[in-house]
Amino acid sequence: MASIKDVAAEAGVSVATVSRVLNDHPSVSADARTRVLAAVETLGYRPNAVARSLRTDQTHTLGLVISDVMNPYFTELARSVEEEARALGYSVIIGNADERPELQDHHVRNLLDRRIDGLLVSPTDGGSPLMLDAVRAGTPMVFVDRWMPGVAVPVVRSDGRAAIRDLVAHLHGLGHRRLAIIAGPAATTTGQERVAAFREALEAYGLELPDAYIGQGDFQAESGRRVTEGFLDLPEPPEVVFAADNLMALGALDAVRARGMRVPQDIALAAFDDIPWFVHTDPPITAIAQPTGELGRAAVRALVDRIEGRPPESVTLPARLVVRRSCGEPSPRNAAVSPVTNRSES
């Protein structure tokens, strides 16, 4: 492997001149710069990133801790984060928390030990002392999708309240009155927000959300299956199950089919977090779509602003309702009910 001394010898300049060219120093002549870059290309020289980080106190590396890499929403989010970071000259190290606070903190600690320049986190809960300490220490950080209330960190997320109102209006228009929800973890901001928005939307139509129609899930398929089984065992089962994320919706669909029942003939199903699979299920699932790709890109831009000394801003993008056929819709269609200001990524 070629060294910086080899590049200097090939270009006929000093090692110091090669270093200045690689660090884009303005004091190098155009001729010397041309010769050094040609030598770099000829020899296939690659600078030592570790040594450079020790000189500049920057690694050009971002950390990303996501809640569940098996969730297609977070998989797409991670992909968009990596793409945008690469375009801005940064690499990304990803940690999967698997919806476990202790594993989240394990990844955060390891990433900080690796001297990353900044951290993107989708918190699994709202009270990690480790992340609070990192914020107080001045670690550049951005929350994405979820956040920790009261913590002064920029947040990049979608707002699903209007889309949930559109969903409830859609279901009410189809004649449904008994609506239940499979909620996400109460310790997460998204889990709390979606239940509150659903309850408020029902109240606008004079509908109640009884405790029996609120099932506690954990954003995993098994919890969607378990909660739906409980709904089906009620003396008066709901007419609609709204799953607060895509994996729980798939678990709900499994539970319905295991009983020999059909969607939507026997019970309707809707989901938060649209995914490509939903157009291929039978029937295709009505869902709320988040602008996942843009959320990931916006989160990286906010973090890089913070790292490079520019004031970062929080970003909130609207989600939208995508109507399909899992709620008893009269005809096949795939259209947004509310005005679409951001293209769905799914």
C-alpha positions in Angstrom: 0.0 0.0 0.0 1.4 3.4 -1.0 2.4 5.8 1.7 2.5 9.6 1.8 6.2 9.4 1.3 5.6 7.5 -1.9 3.2 10.1 -3.2 5.8 12.9 -2.4 8.5 11.0 -4.3 6.2 10.4 -7.3 5.2 14.0 -7.4 8.6 15.4 -6.8 7.5 17.5 -3.7 7.9 17.3 0.0 5.7 15.3 2.4 4.5 18.6 3.8 3.3 19.7 0.4 1.4 16.5 -0.1 -0.3 16.9 3.3 -1.3 20.5 2.4 -2.8 19.3 -0.8 -4.8 16.5 0.9 -6.1 19.0 3.5 -7.0 21.5 0.8 -4.6 24.2 2.1 -4.6 27.3 -0.1 -0.9 27.9 0.0 0.0 25.2 -2.5 0.7 26.2 -6.1 -1.6 25.0 -8.9 1.3 23.0 -10.5 2.2 21.2 -7.2 -1.4 20.4 -6.5 -1.8 18.9 -10.0 1.3 16.8 -9.6 0.3 15.5 -6.1 -3.3 14.6 -7.2 -1.9 12.8 -10.2 0.5 10.8 -8.0 -2.4 10.0 -5.6 -4.3 8.6 -8.5 -1.4 6.7 -10.0 -0.4 5.1 -6.7 -3.9 4.5 -5.5 -3.0 6.3 -2.2 -5.7 6.5 0.5 -5.1 8.8 3.5 -5.1 7.2 7.0 -8.4 8.3 8.4 -7.5 7.4 12.0 -4.3 9.5 11.8 -6.2 12.4 10.2 -8.9 12.3 12.9 -6.2 12.7 15.6 -4.9 15.8 13.8 -8.2 17.4 13.1 -10.3 16.1 16.1 -12.9 14.9 13.6 -13.6 11.4 12.3 -16.2 12.4 9.7 -18.3 9.6 11.2 -21.9 9.7 12.5 -23.6 7.3 14.8 -27.1 6.1 14.3 -29.0 4.2 16.9 -32.4 2.9 15.6 -35.1 1.2 17.5 -35.5 -1.9 15.5 -33.6 -2.8 12.3 -36.1 -5.5 11.5 -38.9 -2.9 11.2 -39.1 -1.9 7.5 -39.7 1.7 8.5 -36.3 1.9 10.4 -34.6 0.0 7.6 -35.6 2.6 5.1 -34.8 5.4 7.6 -31.2 4.0 8.0 -30.8 3.7 4.3 -31.7 7.4 3.7 -29.4 8.5 6.6 -26.5 6.6 5.1 -27.1 8.0 1.6 -27.3 11.6 2.8 -24.3 11.3 5.1 -22.2 9.9 2.3 -23.2 12.7 0.0 -22.0 15.2 2.7 -18.7 13.4 3.3 -19.6 11.4 6.4 -19.7 7.7 7.2 -22.3 6.1 9.4 -22.0 3.4 12.1 -25.4 1.9 13.0 -26.5 0.3 16.3 -29.8 -1.6 16.6 -31.5 -1.1 20.0 -34.1 -3.8 19.3 -36.6 -1.7 21.4 -34.5 -2.3 24.5 -33.3 0.7 26.5 -30.3 -1.1 27.9 -29.1 -2.1 24.4 -29.7 1.4 23.1 -27.4 2.8 25.8 -24.8 0.1 25.0 -24.7 1.3 21.4 -24.6 5.0 22.4 -21.7 4.3 24.8 -19.7 2.4 22.2 -20.3 5.1 19.5 -19.2 7.8 21.8 -16.0 5.8 22.6 -15.3 5.6 18.9 -15.2 9.4 18.8 -18.0 9.9 16.3 -18.6 13.5 15.3 -22.4 13.4 16.1 -25.2 11.1 17.0 -28.7 10.4 15.6 -31.0 8.5 17.9 -34.6 7.2 17.8 -35.0 6.8 21.6 -36.6 3.6 22.9 -37.7 5.5 26.1 -37.8 9.0 27.5 -35.3 8.8 30.3 -31.8 7.6 29.3 -29.3 9.2 31.8 -26.5 8.3 29.4 -28.0 10.4 26.6 -28.7 13.2 29.0 -25.1 13.2 30.1 -24.0 13.2 26.4 -26.2 16.2 25.7 -24.8 18.1 28.7 -21.3 17.3 27.6 -22.0 19.0 24.2 -22.2 16.0 22.0 -23.9 17.0 18.7 -27.1 15.0 18.7 -30.4 14.9 16.8 -33.5 12.9 17.7 -35.2 11.2 14.7 -38.8 9.9 14.7 -39.0 9.8 18.5 -37.6 12.2 21.1 -37.0 12.8 24.8 -39.4 15.4 26.1 -37.8 18.4 27.7 -34.3 17.7 26.3 -32.8 20.5 24.2 -32.0 18.5 21.1 -33.3 19.1 17.6 -36.1 16.7 16.6 -36.8 15.5 13.1 -40.1 13.6 12.9 -43.4 13.3 11.1 -46.7 14.6 12.5 -49.4 11.9 12.1 -52.3 13.7 13.8 -53.9 15.0 10.7 -53.5 11.7 8.9 -55.1 9.9 11.9 -58.0 12.3 11.8 -58.3 11.5 8.0 -58.3 7.8 8.9 -61.1 8.1 11.5 -63.1 10.2 9.1 -62.6 7.6 6.4 -63.7 4.8 8.8 -66.7 6.7 10.0 -67.7 7.3 6.4 -67.6 3.6 5.8 -70.0 3.1 8.7 -67.6 1.8 11.3 -68.3 2.9 14.9 -66.4 0.4 17.1 -62.7 1.3 16.6 -59.9 -0.2 18.6 -56.1 0.6 18.6 -53.0 -1.5 19.2 -50.8 1.1 20.9 -47.0 1.3 20.8 -45.0 1.4 24.0 -46.2 4.0 26.5 -42.6 5.0 27.2 -42.1 6.2 23.6 -43.3 9.6 22.4 -44.8 8.0 19.2 -46.7 5.4 21.3 -48.3 8.2 23.4 -48.9 10.5 20.5 -50.8 8.1 18.3 -53.2 6.9 21.0 -53.9 10.6 21.9 -54.5 11.5 18.3 -56.8 8.5 17.8 -58.8 9.3 20.9 -59.2 13.0 19.8 -60.3 12.0 16.3 -62.9 9.6 17.7 -64.3 12.3 20.0 -64.8 14.6 17.1 -67.4 12.1 15.9 -68.9 11.4 19.3 -67.2 8.1 19.6 -65.6 6.7 22.7 -62.4 4.7 23.0 -63.1 2.3 25.9 -60.2 0.8 27.8 -61.1 -2.6 26.3 -60.4 -1.2 22.9 -56.9 -0.1 23.8 -54.3 -2.9 23.6 -50.8 -2.4 24.7 -48.2 -3.5 22.1 -44.5 -3.0 21.7 -44.1 -2.3 18.0 -43.4 -6.0 17.4 -45.6 -8.4 15.4 -46.1 -10.8 18.3 -47.7 -8.1 20.4 -50.1 -7.2 17.5 -51.1 -10.9 17.3 -51.7 -11.1 21.1 -53.6 -7.9 21.4 -55.9 -8.7 18.4 -56.7 -12.1 19.9 -57.8 -10.3 23.0 -60.0 -8.0 20.9 -61.6 -10.9 19.1 -62.4 -12.6 22.5 -64.5 -9.6 23.7 -68.3 -10.0 24.0 -68.5 -7.1 21.5 -65.4 -7.1 19.4 -64.3 -4.0 17.5 -65.3 -3.4 13.9 -61.8 -2.0 13.1 -58.4 -2.6 14.5 -55.9 0.3 14.0 -52.3 -0.9 14.6 -49.9 1.9 15.6 -47.1 0.5 13.5 -46.6 -1.9 10.5 -45.3 -5.0 12.3 -48.1 -5.0 14.8 -50.5 -4.7 11.8 -49.0 -7.9 10.3 -49.4 -9.6 13.7 -53.0 -8.5 13.8 -53.6 -9.9 10.3 -52.1 -13.3 11.4 -54.5 -13.4 14.4 -57.5 -12.7 12.3 -56.6 -15.4 9.8 -55.8 -17.9 12.5 -59.4 -17.6 13.6 -60.6 -18.4 10.1 -61.9 -14.8 9.8 -61.4 -12.5 6.8 -60.3 -8.8 6.4 -62.4 -6.7 5.9 -65.5 -8.9 5.8 -65.3 -9.9 9.5 -63.1 -7.2 10.9 -61.3 -4.2 9.3 -57.6 -3.4 9.7 -55.6 -0.2 9.3 -52.0 0.6 10.1 -49.6 3.4 10.9 -46.3 3.3 8.9 -47.0 2.2 5.4 -44.6 -0.3 3.9 -44.2 -1.7 0.3 -45.6 -5.1 1.5 -49.0 -3.7 2.2 -49.9 -3.5 -1.5 -49.2 -7.2 -1.8 -51.3 -8.5 1.2 -54.8 -9.8 0.6 -56.5 -7.4 0.9 -54.0 -4.5 0.5 -53.9 -2.6 3.8 -55.1 0.9 4.3 -52.2 2.8 6.1 -50.7 6.0 7.1 -47.5 6.7 5.3 -44.6 8.7 6.7 -42.1 10.6 4.4 -39.4 8.2 5.7 -36.6 9.0 3.3 -36.9 12.7 3.7 -36.9 12.3 7.5 -33.6 10.5 7.3 -32.1 13.1 5.0 -33.3 16.0 7.1 -32.0 14.4 10.3 -28.5 14.1 8.7 -28.6 17.7 7.5 -29.6 19.0 10.9 -26.8 17.0 12.6 -24.1 18.1 10.2 -25.3 21.7 10.7 -24.7 21.2 14.4 -21.3 19.6 13.9 -20.1 22.3 11.5 -21.2 25.2 13.7 -24.4 26.2 12.0 -27.7 26.5 14.0 -29.6 23.2 13.5 -33.4 23.3 13.3 -36.1 20.8 14.2 -38.1 19.5 11.3 -41.7 18.2 11.3 -43.2 16.7 8.1 -46.8 15.6 7.6 -47.8 12.0 7.3 -50.7 11.0 4.9 -53.4 8.5 4.6 -53.2 5.9 1.8 -56.6 4.2 1.2 -56.6 0.6 0.0 -59.1 -2.2 0.7 -58.7 -3.5 4.2 -61.4 -1.4 5.8 -64.4 -2.3 3.5 -63.7 0.3 0.9 -66.2 0.0 -2.0 -63.6 -0.1 -4.8 -59.8 -0.7 -5.2 -57.9 2.6 -5.1 -54.7 4.0 -3.7 -55.1 7.7 -3.1 -54.3 10.2 -0.4 -57.3 11.6 1.4 -55.5 14.7 2.7 -53.5 17.1 0.6 -50.1 15.6 -0.2 -47.2 17.9 0.4 -44.5 15.1 0.7 -44.2 12.0 -1.4 -44.7 8.8 0.5 -41.5 6.6 0.6 -43.4 3.4 0.6 
